[in-house]
Every structure is written in structure tokens, then in C-alpha cells.
């Protein structure tokens, strides 16, 4: 994480997560293939969410950047395996990434449940 961004920003009930790359705990790219990198990125998202007492099920939308369009099918399979029955809205684009060895980056918008107010 660079010093010029926050991993998470909360405004009212919305939580904005900065784009996550496939870095492992040692700050190294976790895998050379799209399956492993996708799973690592989603694990990183889950870790940031846990720190805010949230989970992947609280994600409303993701934006995904893939380095190679040919990776889409394998990416989609790994993504679906990680999210299970939860299906947030998603946009996926193909683009160069800042870290040359990265094949995928994902940012997310989540929501914290709001308890309805009662009374006056």
C-alpha cells in the first residue's frame, strides 16, 4: 500500500475499498497464474473488510482490471468460487496494470447495514 491512499474509506453506510493487487503477506506477487492471483486479491479484499467488521457478502459492486482478455474465463471461475452465491454487480475491463507481474486488480464498494430508526 502506498502512503498516498487509504485501503478503505467509509462514508455513511458506504465503504470504498482501494484496488487490491495479488500481493501476499510478504508483499510479493502470490502466483504467476490468474486463478491464484484472483484468489489472493479476493483474500486481500476480505482482510480489509474484516478489519471494518464486514465480509465479502457486504460488497455491492466490484471493478476488475485484467491484464489479458484471454484470462477472463479462468478469472471468472476463481471469482465465482470465492464469492459463492453472493453476486455483486461487476464491471471488468482489460488494461495494463501498475505492477507488471500482476494479472488482476479489484476494487470494491461495500455497504454497512443500517438499523432502521424507530420512534420520533
PEGI-V403054 format. One record per residue. N is the residue number from 1. RES is the residue in one small letter. SS is DSSP state (alpha for helix, beta for strand, coil for the rest). PSI is psi in radians with two decimals (999 if undefined). D_FIRST is the distance of its C-alpha to the first C-alpha in Angstrom with 2 decimals. Layout:
n=N res=RES ss=SS psi=PSI d_first=D_FIRST
n=N res=RES ss=SS psi=PSI d_first=D_FIRST
This chain:
n=1 res=x ss=coil psi=2.30 d_first=0.00
n=2 res=x ss=coil psi=2.77 d_first=3.77
n=3 res=x ss=coil psi=-0.09 d_first=6.56
n=4 res=x ss=coil psi=0.27 d_first=8.36
n=5 res=x ss=coil psi=2.73 d_first=7.46
n=6 res=x ss=coil psi=2.49 d_first=8.06
n=7 res=x ss=coil psi=-0.43 d_first=7.41
n=8 res=x ss=beta psi=2.44 d_first=11.21
n=9 res=x ss=beta psi=2.31 d_first=14.09
n=10 res=x ss=beta psi=2.35 d_first=17.65
n=11 res=x ss=beta psi=2.02 d_first=20.79
n=12 res=x ss=coil psi=-2.15 d_first=24.10
n=13 res=x ss=coil psi=-0.01 d_first=23.96
n=14 res=x ss=beta psi=2.44 d_first=21.22
n=15 res=x ss=beta psi=2.15 d_first=17.62
n=16 res=x ss=beta psi=2.12 d_first=15.15
n=17 res=x ss=beta psi=2.26 d_first=12.08
n=18 res=x ss=beta psi=2.73 d_first=9.43
n=19 res=x ss=beta psi=2.36 d_first=9.80
n=20 res=x ss=beta psi=2.42 d_first=8.90
n=21 res=x ss=coil psi=2.93 d_first=9.52
n=22 res=x ss=coil psi=0.86 d_first=11.80
n=23 res=x ss=beta psi=2.39 d_first=9.86
n=24 res=x ss=coil psi=-3.01 d_first=12.02
n=25 res=x ss=coil psi=-0.39 d_first=11.89
n=26 res=x ss=coil psi=0.15 d_first=12.33
n=27 res=x ss=coil psi=0.59 d_first=9.27
n=28 res=x ss=coil psi=2.66 d_first=12.15
n=29 res=x ss=beta psi=2.23 d_first=13.35
n=30 res=x ss=coil psi=-0.49 d_first=15.45
n=31 res=x ss=coil psi=2.77 d_first=18.53
n=32 res=x ss=coil psi=-0.17 d_first=20.35
n=33 res=x ss=coil psi=2.83 d_first=21.88
n=34 res=x ss=alpha psi=-0.62 d_first=21.01
n=35 res=x ss=alpha psi=-0.93 d_first=22.22
n=36 res=x ss=alpha psi=-0.72 d_first=19.96
n=37 res=x ss=alpha psi=-0.70 d_first=16.85
n=38 res=x ss=alpha psi=-0.79 d_first=17.77
n=39 res=x ss=alpha psi=-0.67 d_first=18.39
n=40 res=x ss=alpha psi=-0.76 d_first=15.07
n=41 res=x ss=alpha psi=-0.77 d_first=13.21
n=42 res=x ss=alpha psi=-0.61 d_first=15.66
n=43 res=x ss=alpha psi=-0.68 d_first=15.30
n=44 res=x ss=alpha psi=-0.73 d_first=11.56
n=45 res=x ss=alpha psi=-0.79 d_first=12.83
n=46 res=x ss=alpha psi=-0.67 d_first=15.61
n=47 res=x ss=alpha psi=-0.77 d_first=13.62
n=48 res=x ss=alpha psi=-0.74 d_first=11.83
n=49 res=x ss=alpha psi=-0.74 d_first=15.38
n=50 res=x ss=alpha psi=-0.69 d_first=17.08
n=51 res=x ss=alpha psi=-0.37 d_first=15.37
n=52 res=x ss=coil psi=0.28 d_first=17.07
n=53 res=x ss=coil psi=0.70 d_first=20.27
n=54 res=x ss=coil psi=3.04 d_first=20.07
n=55 res=x ss=coil psi=3.08 d_first=20.34
n=56 res=x ss=alpha psi=-0.52 d_first=20.23
n=57 res=x ss=alpha psi=-0.24 d_first=23.71
n=58 res=x ss=alpha psi=-0.08 d_first=22.46
n=59 res=x ss=beta psi=2.27 d_first=20.74
n=60 res=x ss=beta psi=-0.67 d_first=22.96
n=61 res=x ss=beta psi=2.50 d_first=21.43
n=62 res=x ss=beta psi=2.64 d_first=18.89
n=63 res=x ss=beta psi=2.22 d_first=18.23
n=64 res=x ss=beta psi=2.36 d_first=17.89
n=65 res=x ss=beta psi=2.12 d_first=17.51
n=66 res=x ss=beta psi=2.44 d_first=19.42
n=67 res=x ss=coil psi=-0.62 d_first=19.84
n=68 res=x ss=coil psi=2.21 d_first=23.45
n=69 res=x ss=alpha psi=-0.47 d_first=25.94
n=70 res=x ss=alpha psi=-0.24 d_first=27.77
n=71 res=x ss=alpha psi=-0.07 d_first=25.02
n=72 res=x ss=alpha psi=-0.82 d_first=25.67
n=73 res=x ss=alpha psi=-0.82 d_first=28.26
n=74 res=x ss=alpha psi=-0.68 d_first=26.34
n=75 res=x ss=alpha psi=-0.86 d_first=23.12
n=76 res=x ss=alpha psi=-0.66 d_first=25.31
n=77 res=x ss=alpha psi=-0.78 d_first=26.95
n=78 res=x ss=alpha psi=-0.73 d_first=23.78
n=79 res=x ss=alpha psi=-0.85 d_first=22.44
n=80 res=x ss=alpha psi=-0.69 d_first=25.88
n=81 res=x ss=alpha psi=-0.66 d_first=26.03
n=82 res=x ss=alpha psi=-0.65 d_first=22.83
n=83 res=x ss=alpha psi=-0.30 d_first=23.90
n=84 res=x ss=coil psi=-2.30 d_first=27.58
n=85 res=x ss=coil psi=-0.25 d_first=29.88
n=86 res=x ss=coil psi=2.22 d_first=27.22
n=87 res=x ss=coil psi=1.48 d_first=26.94
n=88 res=x ss=coil psi=2.74 d_first=24.59
n=89 res=x ss=beta psi=2.62 d_first=25.23
n=90 res=x ss=beta psi=2.45 d_first=23.28
n=91 res=x ss=beta psi=2.41 d_first=23.00
n=92 res=x ss=beta psi=2.23 d_first=22.31
n=93 res=x ss=beta psi=2.77 d_first=22.21
n=94 res=x ss=beta psi=2.27 d_first=22.25
n=95 res=x ss=coil psi=2.69 d_first=20.13
n=96 res=x ss=coil psi=2.60 d_first=18.59
n=97 res=x ss=coil psi=2.74 d_first=14.85
n=98 res=x ss=coil psi=-0.66 d_first=12.54
n=99 res=x ss=coil psi=1.98 d_first=12.14
n=100 res=x ss=coil psi=-0.61 d_first=15.88
n=101 res=x ss=coil psi=-0.20 d_first=16.14
n=102 res=x ss=coil psi=2.40 d_first=14.47
n=103 res=x ss=coil psi=-0.26 d_first=17.34
n=104 res=x ss=beta psi=2.54 d_first=15.82
n=105 res=x ss=beta psi=2.44 d_first=13.13
n=106 res=x ss=beta psi=2.30 d_first=13.93
n=107 res=x ss=beta psi=2.81 d_first=13.39
n=108 res=x ss=beta psi=2.72 d_first=15.79
n=109 res=x ss=beta psi=2.22 d_first=18.04
n=110 res=x ss=beta psi=3.01 d_first=19.61
n=111 res=x ss=beta psi=2.39 d_first=22.48
n=112 res=x ss=coil psi=2.28 d_first=23.60
n=113 res=x ss=coil psi=2.43 d_first=27.32
n=114 res=x ss=coil psi=2.20 d_first=29.50
n=115 res=x ss=coil psi=2.22 d_first=32.70
n=116 res=x ss=coil psi=2.48 d_first=35.60
n=117 res=x ss=coil psi=2.47 d_first=37.34
n=118 res=x ss=coil psi=2.79 d_first=40.97
n=119 res=x ss=coil psi=-2.92 d_first=43.76
n=120 res=x ss=coil psi=999 d_first=44.17
